[in-house]
Amino acid sequence: MWTRYLKKYWKLLTVALVFMAIESSMTAGFAVMMEPLFDDVFSTDDRSALLRVGLIVLALFVFRAVSGVAQKVVLNRAAQSSMADIRQDLLEHLMRLDVAYHNEVGPGHLIQRVEGDVGAIAKVWSTVLTGAGRDALTFIWLFGVAMWTDWQWTLIALIGAPLMIAPGALLQRYVRNNARWVRNIAAGQSTRLNEVFHGITPVKLNQLETYQSKSYRKLAKKRILGETRSVAGQALMPALIDIMSGVGFFGILFFAGREIQDGGKTIGEFMTFFTAIGMMFDPLRRLGAMSGSWQVAAASIERVVEVMHTEPALKDPEHPVPAPTGTPRIDLRDVRLSYGDTTVLRGVTFSAEPGKTTALVGASGAGKSTIFHLLTRLVDPQEGAVTIGGTEVSAMRLADLRGMISTVSQEALLFDETLRANIVLDRNVTDEQLATALKAAHVQDFLPRLSDGLDTRVGPRGSTLSGGQRQRVAIARAVLRDTPILLLDEATSALDTQSEAIVQAALEELAVGRTTVVIAHRLSTVRSADKIVVMDAGRVVEEGTHDALLDKGGAYAALYKMQFETRKATDGADAEGDPVSGTA
């Protein structure tokens, strides 16, 4: 934390430390002024001494006030800046982790890491830096004043300190463990909220409001219990210091009182010592409470560090080879892949010719989407080879590999920004390039109906656009990327017939001159494909054109017939027509 995040702000921390030293020394100076106040002012009628001591005390409070404000502002700036750095690094690191990690750890937990845990650190960070520095210096100054006044009285005042060591260590461990448990509960709440808000439509349609509310309430009750335990643990630390203070004050009054009665010490000396000790226990008490707060922050730091130390399994090779140029050929040779005990691909072999369209069809779970994950290297096969242009995908830099590929899937990812920002995605494009992309993707068709045109905000996840419009935005992105490989993952499966026709036309135009691989559920969208690869249970069972596979009467013909009969049963399509579109 120091080396990577705080050290860069050492100038601010140095300035804050200077102001802390000034503030704490003013507190010690006030204790020192008790002796002349009682022995030179209250015990005499010297008015000049009264004015002098009064002005000194006033100056002490003014300097203390100014330095206190200054060090808090400077330290808060350093703390907030360092926390912003942590959030940025954490986000960038999480985006580099494998898809497998994100499948195991839900977005709610990750949001809690970035916002909740770092927020908890930030909340305590400035307090700890401010309090620990100021109170520690104040304690040292006041301890020096007490020792200067009478070292024996000081040792008596701190006689109860050793009794705090074991209970204090146990309390800190308890607070940290409990804080870690509370952060996990908070992550569960974030996950629940994320699922509810992203799935608000099915929640309403299935009348799940009560169920979701009860589930969230259970987590809330657990969090209340955990937070209460944390507060109790943190409160016990200053309570132990109070007990130690009581024992110390009793010893001081007993021994110091006897010396004053015997004339060995003056009342002014006693008041200086008493004020120093009284003020010394106050920062000590805050330091005790702060140790509990620090354990809460430490639990969050542990969770953040755990994520930061998680390394992606898929990395750039040590000696990457250049990405192939031109329009490349794609080959899979005897590719096998399993997720745990589940076998997904069983010796898949096929090729996608450059500049042509290859379609992958088959039942759900056949392994079609996994092929895309292999091509983009979201996963690596256990056996076999995946090559693009004769180069294995694992031999290229991830950025080079993915820079060759554009993907249009059935769920276009849109952000709560303007339409222009969602299409351009921070690329440097000219107005002519943007206009070409809008026309090719048929975005220009619905653009006049938007209130602010390209500057219209599309809402969370593109909620203000229809499904077909969102798909056309995704196609416009692909046009701007202008990559030699195009992957289409059931891009029209969720669209109505009219939207499907528009999007399909845009996709066919986009595929020209590119090596295109299509995952299709509706067979009508792949009739014109140069090659259709039929998959079943992780294997390639047939290859060929639409007409050749129908004539063969195998798996593809059976799948085609099933879609035809399903369509006929639902809307009475003509037996001689297309099984999906109903056209001859």
C-alpha angles and dihedrals in degrees: 000000000000099000098043105032116012102037093070088062094052092125092058090045091051092052090048091049091054091052090046090054091050093048094047093045090053089056091051089046090057090055090050091053091061092080097056090038093059101029101036103028112026093037095049139038094239103139093184090058089050091054093044095049091043093053091047091052091048091051090050092056093045093051090045092052095048095045091046093056093043096051093047093052094046094045093047089054091052093045095048092045092051091048090051088053091051092050091049094049092044092052092048091048093049091052089054094053119100124270087244089064092050090048090056098041114051123227091248091061091047092048088051089053094051099038108016102039096038088044090054089050092048092049092055098030098074091038092051094044092046097040099038093050098041098039094043091052091044090051091050093049093047092044088055091051091049093049090047090053097046125336093197093056088049093055090048090050091055096043092113095053097093090055089065099058102084097037090045093053092049092049093051092051090048093049093049094048091047092047090053089052091049092052090053090051089049089052089053089053091050090050091050092049091047091053093046097048095043091047099038093129096056089041089059096040093051093042092239097148094105093044093050092045092053092048091051092046091055090055091045091054091051090050092050089053092048094046090049091052090049092052091048092050092047092047092053092063096065088038090061089049090051090055090049089048091052092052090048095048091049090054092046094050092047098048101028092045091057092051092050091048089050091049096245093121134029125235089244091057090048092049091050090051094041092050092047092049093044092050091042094059091053096063088039089055091049090048088054091051089045092055088062091049089049091055088056090051091044090057089054091045089054090053092049092047090049090059093043090053092051107105124205113248092215111065139158112278117255091242107028121194122222118268114255117260130226123022105329134209118239121218133182115189121192092325117186126183136171133182103213107303093345115097111211106170123031110192100317115192127174141117136226112214120227115264093010137099121248118188126205114206135171144106123307111283094028091121101256097132090045088062089060091048089054094048092051090039097238082138135016124225121245090221137012132033135278112198136179116197088350093304121112111241090228090060093061130076110263091236091053093047096048090042087066094055135071119191129199112185135182090261112051112209109230128174130217092261137097121301089246092054091048092054100039096040094196094307122139103245132160124236089251093054091048092048090051091051093048091051096044092049093044090239087130088067095068099026095093090058093061116094097231100019112220090357093061113119110236097208129231109335089352093295094160092060128072122244092259092048092051090051091051090052089053090050091050088055090052091050090054092048089055095193126170093235125058124191117193115191108194088305094173102034095105097044133099120245096265095047090044091056092051094045092044091054090051091048093050090052090048092051094058110117094004134104099249128192117188130194106203135184095173105064091203089074094059103041090106095046116126090229134010119205113200115207130192127177093344097314136102105240102170142013132188146084123309094258095043093051092048090051090049090059095213135122095317093050090050091050090047092050092048092053090046093052092045091051092046091051093051103042107005098250116190111266089230093050133088111287093232110025096032092227124132 
